[in-house]
């Protein structure tokens, strides 16, 4: 399976997947009348395409077949998440959510001013909130991901009421400016560097040395999630790029 960015030419196939999935996977939890109101087969492709382009939208592909898709806006709201009826329980929905949530974390880390981090002795905390409106069918999936139900609601579609749940998950990213003395964080960042650029560093020691050299005149900020280093941001005045 490949995860890639959405392309406008995907929209019609995604609309067919949406219809088929709703009318099969969700049939255990909603009446036929509700399913017809939810997915009537008349998707406005122009509006869908505009929405997908505005959001961070990912498409899961197996061979030449789209087997799933999901989109999240810049606030962390997951708008749509659907997996092909023949590809259920293969980890596709989780993979899409993981990647979309990762994008929000990256933007949260990079939004902080680099020179602002330089002035900080320790670090700062960034709170993130992920939300979605989950169907009865999807509720257990999101609960396993740590989402909690904030409220149950009735949504009207073509005069028919459907039950769904406003669900939310919060987390905190800690942005910590690194120094040479923070051995554990430097080692964790070196591991990330090696995994990201395996062709450039053969050993952890080489990667650590590169990071230490960056600290001589640049900045490294570790991104900790649940008290573990999940990434880092690096900037060096001699290079027109960073990590």
C-alpha positions as CSV (number, residue, x, y, z in Angstrom):
1,X,0.0,0.0,0.0
2,X,1.2,3.5,-0.9
3,X,0.1,6.7,0.9
4,X,0.3,9.8,-1.3
5,X,-1.1,13.3,-1.6
6,X,-4.6,13.8,-3.2
7,X,-4.8,14.7,-6.9
8,X,-8.0,16.2,-8.4
9,X,-8.3,13.3,-10.8
10,X,-8.9,11.0,-7.8
11,X,-12.1,12.7,-6.8
12,X,-14.6,10.6,-8.8
13,X,-13.1,7.3,-7.6
14,X,-13.1,8.6,-4.0
15,X,-16.8,9.5,-4.3
16,X,-17.6,5.9,-5.5
17,X,-15.5,4.5,-2.6
18,X,-17.4,6.7,-0.2
19,X,-20.8,5.5,-1.4
20,X,-19.9,1.8,-1.4
21,X,-18.3,2.0,2.0
22,X,-21.2,3.7,3.6
23,X,-23.7,1.3,2.2
24,X,-21.8,-1.8,3.3
25,X,-19.5,-1.1,6.3
26,X,-22.0,1.2,8.0
27,X,-25.1,-0.9,7.2
28,X,-24.8,-2.6,10.6
29,X,-25.4,0.6,12.5
30,X,-27.7,2.6,10.3
31,X,-31.0,2.0,8.5
32,X,-31.3,1.8,4.7
33,X,-33.1,5.1,4.8
34,X,-30.3,6.7,6.8
35,X,-27.6,5.3,4.5
36,X,-29.4,6.7,1.5
37,X,-29.5,10.1,3.2
38,X,-25.9,9.9,4.2
39,X,-24.6,8.8,0.8
40,X,-27.1,9.3,-2.0
41,X,-24.6,8.9,-4.9
42,X,-24.9,12.5,-5.9
43,X,-21.6,14.0,-4.6
44,X,-20.8,17.5,-5.7
45,X,-17.3,16.7,-7.1
46,X,-16.4,20.4,-7.5
47,X,-17.1,21.1,-3.9
48,X,-15.3,17.9,-2.7
49,X,-12.3,18.7,-4.8
50,X,-12.1,22.3,-3.5
51,X,-12.3,20.9,0.1
52,X,-9.7,18.2,-0.5
53,X,-7.3,20.8,-2.0
54,X,-7.8,23.2,1.0
55,X,-7.2,20.4,3.5
56,X,-4.3,18.0,4.0
57,X,-5.7,15.1,2.0
58,X,-4.1,11.6,1.7
59,X,-5.0,8.8,-0.6
60,X,-4.1,5.1,0.1
61,X,-3.5,3.2,-3.1
62,X,-3.1,-0.5,-3.7
63,X,-1.8,-1.1,-7.3
64,X,-4.0,1.3,-9.3
65,X,-7.0,1.1,-6.8
66,X,-7.8,3.8,-4.3
67,X,-8.4,1.8,-1.1
68,X,-8.9,4.7,1.4
69,X,-8.7,8.4,1.9
70,X,-8.8,11.0,4.7
71,X,-8.5,14.7,5.0
72,X,-7.7,17.0,7.9
73,X,-7.9,20.8,8.1
74,X,-5.2,23.1,9.7
75,X,-6.9,23.0,13.1
76,X,-6.7,19.3,13.5
77,X,-10.3,18.5,12.5
78,X,-10.5,15.2,10.6
79,X,-13.3,15.8,8.1
80,X,-13.5,12.5,6.2
81,X,-12.0,9.0,6.6
82,X,-13.1,6.1,4.5
83,X,-11.6,2.8,3.6
84,X,-12.7,0.5,0.7
85,X,-15.2,-2.1,1.7
86,X,-12.8,-4.9,0.5
87,X,-9.8,-3.5,2.4
88,X,-11.2,-3.3,6.0
89,X,-9.1,-4.1,9.1
90,X,-5.7,-3.9,7.3
91,X,-4.4,-0.8,9.1
92,X,-5.2,1.6,6.3
93,X,-7.3,4.0,8.4
94,X,-4.7,4.0,11.1
95,X,-1.9,4.8,8.6
96,X,-3.9,7.7,7.1
97,X,-4.6,9.1,10.6
98,X,-1.0,8.7,11.7
99,X,0.3,10.7,8.7
100,X,-2.4,13.4,9.0
101,X,-1.8,13.9,12.7
102,X,2.0,14.0,12.1
103,X,1.5,16.9,9.7
104,X,-0.3,18.9,12.4
105,X,2.6,18.2,14.8
106,X,5.2,19.4,12.2
107,X,3.3,22.6,11.6
108,X,3.0,23.2,15.3
109,X,6.7,22.8,15.8
110,X,7.7,25.0,12.9
111,X,5.3,27.8,13.7
112,X,7.4,28.7,16.7
113,X,10.0,31.4,15.9
114,X,13.5,30.0,15.8
115,X,15.1,33.0,17.4
116,X,12.4,32.9,20.0
117,X,13.5,29.4,20.9
118,X,17.1,30.7,21.1
119,X,16.2,33.1,23.8
120,X,14.6,30.4,25.9
121,X,16.6,28.7,28.6
122,X,14.5,25.5,28.6
123,X,11.6,25.2,26.2
124,X,7.9,25.6,25.7
125,X,4.8,23.5,25.4
126,X,2.4,23.4,22.5
127,X,-1.1,22.0,23.0
128,X,-2.7,20.2,20.1
129,X,-6.3,19.1,19.8
130,X,-7.6,16.6,17.2
131,X,-11.3,16.4,16.6
132,X,-13.7,14.5,14.4
133,X,-17.4,13.7,14.0
134,X,-17.4,9.9,14.2
135,X,-20.2,7.6,13.1
136,X,-21.5,4.8,15.3
137,X,-19.4,2.4,13.3
138,X,-16.2,4.5,13.5
139,X,-16.5,5.3,17.3
140,X,-14.5,2.2,18.5
141,X,-11.7,2.9,16.1
142,X,-11.2,6.4,17.4
143,X,-11.5,5.3,21.0
144,X,-8.6,3.0,20.5
145,X,-6.6,6.0,19.2
146,X,-7.3,7.9,22.5
147,X,-10.2,10.0,21.3
148,X,-13.0,10.6,23.8
149,X,-16.7,11.4,23.1
150,X,-17.5,15.0,23.9
151,X,-21.1,14.7,22.9
152,X,-23.6,12.6,21.0
153,X,-25.5,14.5,18.3
154,X,-28.2,14.1,15.7
155,X,-27.2,15.3,12.2
156,X,-29.9,16.0,9.6
157,X,-29.3,14.8,6.0
158,X,-32.2,15.3,3.5
159,X,-34.7,15.4,6.4
160,X,-33.3,12.2,8.0
161,X,-31.5,12.2,11.4
162,X,-28.3,10.3,11.8
163,X,-26.4,9.8,15.1
164,X,-22.7,10.6,15.3
165,X,-20.3,11.6,18.0
166,X,-18.1,14.7,18.4
167,X,-14.8,13.1,19.5
168,X,-11.6,14.8,20.7
169,X,-8.0,13.9,21.6
170,X,-5.5,16.3,23.1
171,X,-1.8,16.0,23.4
172,X,1.1,18.3,24.3
173,X,4.3,18.8,22.4
174,X,7.3,20.0,24.3
175,X,9.8,22.1,22.4
176,X,13.2,21.9,24.1
177,X,16.2,23.9,23.0
178,X,19.2,21.5,23.0
179,X,22.7,22.0,24.4
180,X,25.7,19.6,24.3
181,X,24.9,18.6,27.9
182,X,21.5,17.1,27.0
183,X,23.0,13.7,26.1
184,X,19.8,11.7,26.0
185,X,18.0,14.1,23.7
186,X,21.0,14.4,21.4
187,X,21.3,10.7,21.2
188,X,17.6,10.4,20.3
189,X,17.9,13.1,17.7
190,X,20.9,11.3,16.2
191,X,18.8,8.1,15.8
192,X,16.1,10.1,14.0
193,X,18.8,11.7,11.7
194,X,20.2,8.3,10.8
195,X,16.7,6.9,10.0
196,X,15.8,9.9,7.9
197,X,19.1,10.0,6.0
198,X,20.5,6.5,6.2
199,X,22.8,7.2,3.2
200,X,24.7,10.0,4.9
201,X,25.5,8.7,8.4
202,X,26.8,5.1,9.0
203,X,27.0,5.3,12.8
204,X,25.2,7.0,15.6
205,X,28.5,8.5,16.7
206,X,28.8,10.3,13.3
207,X,25.3,11.6,13.5
208,X,25.8,12.9,17.0
209,X,29.0,14.6,16.0
210,X,27.1,16.4,13.2
211,X,24.5,17.6,15.6
212,X,27.2,18.8,18.1
213,X,28.8,20.8,15.2
214,X,25.4,22.4,14.5
215,X,25.2,23.5,18.1
216,X,28.5,25.4,17.8
217,X,26.8,28.2,15.9
218,X,23.3,27.0,15.2
219,X,20.2,25.8,17.0
220,X,18.6,22.5,17.6
221,X,15.1,22.1,19.2
222,X,13.9,18.7,20.2
223,X,10.2,17.9,19.9
224,X,9.1,15.7,22.7
225,X,5.7,13.9,22.6
226,X,4.6,11.9,25.7
227,X,8.1,12.6,27.2
228,X,9.9,11.0,24.3
229,X,11.8,12.7,21.5
230,X,9.7,12.4,18.4
231,X,11.6,14.8,16.1
232,X,13.8,17.8,16.0
233,X,14.2,21.2,14.2
234,X,17.7,22.3,13.3
235,X,19.0,25.6,11.8
236,X,22.6,26.5,10.9
237,X,23.6,30.0,9.7
238,X,26.1,28.6,7.2
239,X,23.5,26.5,5.3
240,X,20.5,27.8,3.4
241,X,18.4,24.9,4.8
242,X,17.7,23.1,8.1
243,X,16.3,19.8,9.4
